[in-house]
Amino acid sequence: MKELYVGHCLICKQGMLEIVKEIKTGICFICCDECEAEWDNPENALENVYGSRMKYGLVTGVTFDEVKSLKWDEYVVNK
């Protein structure tokens, strides 16, 4: 499964913002692949508001169809 990113992390300035899915709940969210900061949606991640850490548990990747169903496909930078 290809990782899907929405941009660069504004917190650590090193990581990419990846769309992931919590395994336990199936909830999709944005997570920095470097500092592990989390956001509930791409808008908040790209504006660096309402971030968290350790809110979610173990994650897995998402499919492009899942991203489209959330209407987050417009944010994906590496389609």
ZAVEX-587570 format. One record per residue: x, y, z of N, C-alpha, C in turn; residue number from 1. Coordinates in Angstrom, 1 decimal. Last residue first. Example, Ala and Ser with C-alpha at 12.3 -4.5 7.8 and 13.67 -1.06 7.14 Angstrom:
2
n.c1:12.8; n.c2:-2.2; n.c3:7.1; ca.c1:13.7; ca.c2:-1.1; ca.c3:7.1; c.c1:12.9; c.c2:0.0; c.c3:7.9; lumvex:2 $
n.c1:13.2; n.c2:-5.7; n.c3:7.8; ca.c1:12.3; ca.c2:-4.5; ca.c3:7.8; c.c1:13.2; c.c2:-3.3; c.c3:7.8; lumvex:1 $
***
This chain:
79
n.c1:-0.3; n.c2:11.6; n.c3:-5.3; ca.c1:-1.3; ca.c2:10.6; ca.c3:-5.8; c.c1:-0.7; c.c2:9.6; c.c3:-6.7; lumvex:79 $
n.c1:1.0; n.c2:13.3; n.c3:-3.3; ca.c1:1.7; ca.c2:12.3; ca.c3:-4.1; c.c1:0.7; c.c2:11.2; c.c3:-4.5; lumvex:78 $
n.c1:-0.7; n.c2:15.0; n.c3:-1.9; ca.c1:0.4; ca.c2:15.6; ca.c3:-2.8; c.c1:1.1; c.c2:14.6; c.c3:-3.6; lumvex:77 $
n.c1:-4.0; n.c2:15.3; n.c3:-1.1; ca.c1:-2.9; ca.c2:14.4; ca.c3:-1.3; c.c1:-1.9; c.c2:15.0; c.c3:-2.3; lumvex:76 $
n.c1:-6.2; n.c2:17.0; n.c3:-0.9; ca.c1:-5.0; ca.c2:17.4; ca.c3:-0.2; c.c1:-3.8; c.c2:16.5; c.c3:-0.5; lumvex:75 $
n.c1:-8.3; n.c2:15.8; n.c3:-2.3; ca.c1:-7.8; ca.c2:17.0; ca.c3:-2.9; c.c1:-6.5; c.c2:17.5; c.c3:-2.1; lumvex:74 $
n.c1:-9.0; n.c2:13.6; n.c3:-0.7; ca.c1:-8.1; ca.c2:13.4; ca.c3:-1.9; c.c1:-7.6; c.c2:14.6; c.c3:-2.5; lumvex:73 $
n.c1:-10.8; n.c2:13.8; n.c3:1.3; ca.c1:-9.4; ca.c2:14.3; ca.c3:1.6; c.c1:-8.5; c.c2:14.2; c.c3:0.4; lumvex:72 $
n.c1:-13.3; n.c2:12.7; n.c3:1.4; ca.c1:-13.1; ca.c2:13.9; ca.c3:0.6; c.c1:-11.8; c.c2:14.6; c.c3:1.0; lumvex:71 $
n.c1:-13.5; n.c2:10.2; n.c3:2.3; ca.c1:-13.4; ca.c2:11.3; ca.c3:3.3; c.c1:-13.4; c.c2:12.7; c.c3:2.7; lumvex:70 $
n.c1:-13.3; n.c2:8.8; n.c3:0.0; ca.c1:-14.6; ca.c2:8.8; ca.c3:0.7; c.c1:-14.6; c.c2:9.8; c.c3:1.8; lumvex:69 $
n.c1:-10.6; n.c2:9.2; n.c3:-0.7; ca.c1:-11.7; ca.c2:9.8; ca.c3:-1.5; c.c1:-13.0; c.c2:9.9; c.c3:-0.8; lumvex:68 $
n.c1:-9.5; n.c2:7.5; n.c3:1.2; ca.c1:-9.2; ca.c2:9.0; ca.c3:1.3; c.c1:-10.2; c.c2:9.7; c.c3:0.5; lumvex:67 $
n.c1:-10.4; n.c2:5.1; n.c3:0.3; ca.c1:-10.7; ca.c2:5.5; ca.c3:1.6; c.c1:-10.6; c.c2:7.0; c.c3:1.8; lumvex:66 $
n.c1:-9.1; n.c2:5.0; n.c3:-2.2; ca.c1:-10.5; ca.c2:5.0; ca.c3:-2.1; c.c1:-11.0; c.c2:5.5; c.c3:-0.8; lumvex:65 $
n.c1:-6.4; n.c2:4.8; n.c3:-1.4; ca.c1:-6.9; ca.c2:6.1; ca.c3:-2.1; c.c1:-8.4; c.c2:6.2; c.c3:-2.0; lumvex:64 $
n.c1:-6.2; n.c2:3.3; n.c3:1.8; ca.c1:-6.2; ca.c2:3.2; ca.c3:0.4; c.c1:-6.7; c.c2:4.6; c.c3:-0.2; lumvex:63 $
n.c1:-3.8; n.c2:3.6; n.c3:4.5; ca.c1:-5.1; ca.c2:3.8; ca.c3:3.9; c.c1:-5.0; c.c2:3.6; c.c3:2.4; lumvex:62 $
n.c1:-1.8; n.c2:1.8; n.c3:7.0; ca.c1:-2.0; ca.c2:2.7; ca.c3:5.8; c.c1:-3.5; c.c2:2.7; c.c3:5.4; lumvex:61 $
n.c1:-2.3; n.c2:1.8; n.c3:10.5; ca.c1:-2.0; ca.c2:1.1; ca.c3:9.3; c.c1:-2.3; c.c2:2.2; c.c3:8.2; lumvex:60 $
n.c1:-1.4; n.c2:2.2; n.c3:14.0; ca.c1:-2.0; ca.c2:2.6; ca.c3:12.7; c.c1:-1.6; c.c2:1.7; c.c3:11.6; lumvex:59 $
n.c1:-2.2; n.c2:2.1; n.c3:17.5; ca.c1:-1.5; ca.c2:1.6; ca.c3:16.4; c.c1:-2.2; c.c2:1.9; c.c3:15.1; lumvex:58 $
n.c1:-4.0; n.c2:5.0; n.c3:18.7; ca.c1:-3.2; ca.c2:3.9; ca.c3:18.9; c.c1:-2.4; c.c2:3.4; c.c3:17.6; lumvex:57 $
n.c1:-4.2; n.c2:8.6; n.c3:19.4; ca.c1:-4.6; ca.c2:7.4; ca.c3:18.7; c.c1:-3.6; c.c2:6.2; c.c3:19.0; lumvex:56 $
n.c1:-3.0; n.c2:10.4; n.c3:21.0; ca.c1:-4.5; ca.c2:10.3; ca.c3:21.0; c.c1:-4.9; c.c2:9.0; c.c3:20.4; lumvex:55 $
n.c1:-0.3; n.c2:11.0; n.c3:20.8; ca.c1:-0.7; ca.c2:9.8; ca.c3:21.5; c.c1:-2.2; c.c2:9.7; c.c3:21.8; lumvex:54 $
n.c1:-0.8; n.c2:14.4; n.c3:20.5; ca.c1:0.2; ca.c2:13.3; ca.c3:20.5; c.c1:-0.4; c.c2:12.2; c.c3:21.3; lumvex:53 $
n.c1:-2.3; n.c2:16.9; n.c3:18.4; ca.c1:-2.2; ca.c2:16.1; ca.c3:19.6; c.c1:-1.0; c.c2:15.1; c.c3:19.5; lumvex:52 $
n.c1:-3.5; n.c2:20.1; n.c3:17.2; ca.c1:-2.7; ca.c2:18.9; ca.c3:17.1; c.c1:-2.7; c.c2:18.2; c.c3:18.4; lumvex:51 $
n.c1:-4.9; n.c2:22.5; n.c3:16.6; ca.c1:-5.6; ca.c2:21.4; ca.c3:17.3; c.c1:-4.8; c.c2:20.0; c.c3:17.1; lumvex:50 $
n.c1:-3.1; n.c2:23.5; n.c3:13.7; ca.c1:-4.0; ca.c2:23.8; ca.c3:14.9; c.c1:-4.6; c.c2:22.5; c.c3:15.4; lumvex:49 $
n.c1:-1.5; n.c2:23.7; n.c3:11.3; ca.c1:-0.9; ca.c2:23.4; ca.c3:12.6; c.c1:-1.8; c.c2:23.9; c.c3:13.8; lumvex:48 $
n.c1:-2.5; n.c2:23.7; n.c3:8.9; ca.c1:-2.5; ca.c2:25.0; ca.c3:9.6; c.c1:-1.9; c.c2:24.9; c.c3:10.9; lumvex:47 $
n.c1:-2.4; n.c2:21.1; n.c3:8.2; ca.c1:-1.7; ca.c2:22.1; ca.c3:7.3; c.c1:-1.7; c.c2:23.5; c.c3:7.9; lumvex:46 $
n.c1:-4.0; n.c2:20.0; n.c3:10.2; ca.c1:-2.5; ca.c2:19.6; ca.c3:10.0; c.c1:-1.8; c.c2:20.7; c.c3:9.2; lumvex:45 $
n.c1:-6.5; n.c2:21.0; n.c3:9.6; ca.c1:-5.8; ca.c2:21.3; ca.c3:10.9; c.c1:-4.3; c.c2:21.0; c.c3:10.8; lumvex:44 $
n.c1:-6.9; n.c2:19.8; n.c3:7.1; ca.c1:-7.0; ca.c2:21.3; ca.c3:7.3; c.c1:-6.2; c.c2:21.7; c.c3:8.5; lumvex:43 $
n.c1:-6.9; n.c2:17.0; n.c3:7.5; ca.c1:-5.8; ca.c2:17.7; ca.c3:6.7; c.c1:-5.8; c.c2:19.2; c.c3:7.0; lumvex:42 $
n.c1:-7.7; n.c2:16.0; n.c3:10.9; ca.c1:-8.0; ca.c2:16.2; ca.c3:9.5; c.c1:-6.9; c.c2:17.0; c.c3:8.8; lumvex:41 $
n.c1:-6.8; n.c2:15.6; n.c3:13.4; ca.c1:-8.0; ca.c2:14.8; ca.c3:13.0; c.c1:-8.3; c.c2:15.0; c.c3:11.5; lumvex:40 $
n.c1:-3.3; n.c2:15.0; n.c3:13.8; ca.c1:-4.4; ca.c2:15.9; ca.c3:13.6; c.c1:-5.6; c.c2:15.1; c.c3:13.1; lumvex:39 $
n.c1:-0.2; n.c2:14.5; n.c3:15.7; ca.c1:-1.5; ca.c2:14.0; ca.c3:15.0; c.c1:-2.5; c.c2:15.1; c.c3:14.9; lumvex:38 $
n.c1:3.3; n.c2:13.8; n.c3:15.6; ca.c1:2.2; ca.c2:14.7; ca.c3:16.0; c.c1:1.0; c.c2:14.3; c.c3:15.1; lumvex:37 $
n.c1:5.6; n.c2:12.3; n.c3:15.0; ca.c1:4.3; ca.c2:11.6; ca.c3:15.4; c.c1:3.2; c.c2:12.5; c.c3:15.9; lumvex:36 $
n.c1:7.9; n.c2:13.2; n.c3:13.8; ca.c1:7.6; ca.c2:13.6; ca.c3:15.2; c.c1:6.4; c.c2:13.0; c.c3:15.8; lumvex:35 $
n.c1:7.6; n.c2:11.7; n.c3:11.3; ca.c1:8.9; ca.c2:12.0; ca.c3:12.0; c.c1:8.6; c.c2:12.2; c.c3:13.5; lumvex:34 $
n.c1:5.2; n.c2:11.6; n.c3:10.0; ca.c1:6.0; ca.c2:10.4; ca.c3:10.0; c.c1:7.4; c.c2:10.5; c.c3:10.8; lumvex:33 $
n.c1:2.4; n.c2:13.0; n.c3:11.5; ca.c1:3.7; ca.c2:13.2; ca.c3:11.0; c.c1:4.6; c.c2:12.0; c.c3:11.1; lumvex:32 $
n.c1:-0.8; n.c2:12.1; n.c3:10.5; ca.c1:0.2; ca.c2:11.9; ca.c3:11.5; c.c1:1.6; c.c2:12.2; c.c3:10.8; lumvex:31 $
n.c1:-4.3; n.c2:12.4; n.c3:10.4; ca.c1:-3.1; ca.c2:12.8; ca.c3:9.8; c.c1:-2.0; c.c2:12.6; c.c3:10.9; lumvex:30 $
n.c1:-6.8; n.c2:9.7; n.c3:10.2; ca.c1:-6.2; ca.c2:11.0; ca.c3:10.7; c.c1:-4.9; c.c2:11.2; c.c3:10.1; lumvex:29 $
n.c1:-9.6; n.c2:7.5; n.c3:10.5; ca.c1:-8.4; ca.c2:8.1; ca.c3:9.7; c.c1:-8.1; c.c2:9.4; c.c3:10.3; lumvex:28 $
n.c1:-10.6; n.c2:4.8; n.c3:12.4; ca.c1:-10.6; ca.c2:6.3; ca.c3:12.3; c.c1:-9.3; c.c2:6.7; c.c3:11.5; lumvex:27 $
n.c1:-10.6; n.c2:2.2; n.c3:13.2; ca.c1:-10.8; ca.c2:2.5; ca.c3:11.8; c.c1:-10.8; c.c2:4.0; c.c3:11.5; lumvex:26 $
n.c1:-10.0; n.c2:1.3; n.c3:15.8; ca.c1:-11.3; ca.c2:2.0; ca.c3:15.5; c.c1:-11.6; c.c2:2.2; c.c3:14.0; lumvex:25 $
n.c1:-7.6; n.c2:-0.1; n.c3:15.7; ca.c1:-8.6; ca.c2:-0.5; ca.c3:16.6; c.c1:-10.0; c.c2:0.1; c.c3:16.2; lumvex:24 $
n.c1:-5.9; n.c2:1.2; n.c3:13.8; ca.c1:-6.3; ca.c2:-0.2; ca.c3:13.6; c.c1:-7.6; c.c2:-0.5; c.c3:14.4; lumvex:23 $
n.c1:-6.3; n.c2:4.3; n.c3:12.4; ca.c1:-6.1; ca.c2:3.6; ca.c3:13.6; c.c1:-6.7; c.c2:2.2; c.c3:13.4; lumvex:22 $
n.c1:-4.7; n.c2:5.2; n.c3:9.4; ca.c1:-5.9; ca.c2:4.8; ca.c3:10.0; c.c1:-5.6; c.c2:4.0; c.c3:11.3; lumvex:21 $
n.c1:-3.2; n.c2:8.2; n.c3:7.8; ca.c1:-3.2; ca.c2:6.8; ca.c3:8.4; c.c1:-4.5; c.c2:6.5; c.c3:9.0; lumvex:20 $
n.c1:-1.5; n.c2:10.3; n.c3:5.8; ca.c1:-2.9; ca.c2:9.9; ca.c3:6.2; c.c1:-2.8; c.c2:8.5; c.c3:6.6; lumvex:19 $
n.c1:1.3; n.c2:12.2; n.c3:6.9; ca.c1:0.7; ca.c2:11.0; ca.c3:6.3; c.c1:-0.7; c.c2:10.8; c.c3:6.7; lumvex:18 $
n.c1:3.4; n.c2:14.7; n.c3:6.4; ca.c1:2.1; ca.c2:14.5; ca.c3:7.0; c.c1:1.4; c.c2:13.3; c.c3:6.3; lumvex:17 $
n.c1:6.9; n.c2:14.2; n.c3:7.0; ca.c1:5.8; ca.c2:14.4; ca.c3:6.1; c.c1:4.5; c.c2:14.0; c.c3:6.8; lumvex:16 $
n.c1:9.4; n.c2:16.1; n.c3:9.0; ca.c1:8.5; ca.c2:15.0; ca.c3:8.6; c.c1:7.5; c.c2:15.3; c.c3:7.5; lumvex:15 $
n.c1:10.6; n.c2:18.5; n.c3:9.5; ca.c1:11.4; ca.c2:17.4; ca.c3:8.9; c.c1:10.5; c.c2:16.3; c.c3:8.3; lumvex:14 $
n.c1:9.3; n.c2:20.4; n.c3:11.1; ca.c1:9.9; ca.c2:20.8; ca.c3:9.9; c.c1:10.8; c.c2:19.8; c.c3:9.2; lumvex:13 $
n.c1:7.8; n.c2:19.9; n.c3:13.4; ca.c1:9.2; ca.c2:19.5; ca.c3:13.4; c.c1:10.0; c.c2:19.9; c.c3:12.2; lumvex:12 $
n.c1:5.5; n.c2:21.4; n.c3:12.6; ca.c1:6.0; ca.c2:21.4; ca.c3:14.0; c.c1:7.5; c.c2:21.0; c.c3:13.9; lumvex:11 $
n.c1:4.6; n.c2:21.2; n.c3:10.1; ca.c1:5.0; ca.c2:22.5; ca.c3:10.5; c.c1:5.5; c.c2:22.5; c.c3:11.9; lumvex:10 $
n.c1:5.4; n.c2:18.6; n.c3:7.8; ca.c1:5.0; ca.c2:19.0; ca.c3:9.2; c.c1:5.5; c.c2:20.4; c.c3:9.6; lumvex:9 $
n.c1:4.2; n.c2:18.8; n.c3:4.4; ca.c1:5.3; ca.c2:18.8; ca.c3:5.4; c.c1:4.8; c.c2:19.2; c.c3:6.8; lumvex:8 $
n.c1:1.4; n.c2:16.9; n.c3:3.0; ca.c1:2.4; ca.c2:18.0; ca.c3:3.0; c.c1:3.5; c.c2:17.8; c.c3:4.1; lumvex:7 $
n.c1:0.0; n.c2:14.7; n.c3:2.8; ca.c1:-0.7; ca.c2:15.9; ca.c3:2.5; c.c1:0.2; c.c2:17.1; c.c3:2.6; lumvex:6 $
n.c1:0.5; n.c2:11.3; n.c3:1.4; ca.c1:0.9; ca.c2:12.5; ca.c3:2.2; c.c1:0.1; c.c2:13.7; c.c3:1.8; lumvex:5 $
n.c1:0.2; n.c2:7.9; n.c3:1.6; ca.c1:-0.4; ca.c2:9.1; ca.c3:1.1; c.c1:-0.2; c.c2:10.3; c.c3:2.0; lumvex:4 $
n.c1:2.0; n.c2:5.0; n.c3:0.7; ca.c1:1.7; ca.c2:6.0; ca.c3:1.7; c.c1:1.2; c.c2:7.2; c.c3:1.0; lumvex:3 $
n.c1:0.6; n.c2:2.1; n.c3:-0.9; ca.c1:1.4; ca.c2:3.4; ca.c3:-1.0; c.c1:1.0; c.c2:4.4; c.c3:0.1; lumvex:2 $
n.c1:0.8; n.c2:-1.2; n.c3:0.0; ca.c1:0.0; ca.c2:0.0; ca.c3:0.0; c.c1:0.9; c.c2:1.2; c.c3:0.0; lumvex:1 $
***
